[in-house]
């Protein structure tokens, strides 16, 4: 109302956990360092999940696969699913509270985030 842009800060679930597996959050507008780092980590996690799905398809097509290989695959798939679920929860939460996602590559729009553990 006073002519200044309204800053909309929200809590974001981060793609990593703190001590004892507790969730970590960041408070900000989505353009700060921690948010950009989280975006990068989410991108890596989603890419790894895609690669793992391809590996799983190949392994499951091989009738000579061992029990140990299947166990290892199931363990990695479980870890990946946990990460992807966290990304989905984080993004879904932000969609409900903010609307469109800001362009993080826009120069000059950098604000430090506060990592809340």
Buried (B, 14 or more C-beta within 10 A) or exposed (E): EEEEEEEEBBBBBBBBEEEEEEBBBBBBBBBBBBBBBBBEBBEEBBEBBEEBEEEBEEBEEEEEEEEEEEEEBEEBBEBBEEBBEBBEEBBEBBEEEBEEEBEBEEEEEEEEBEBBE
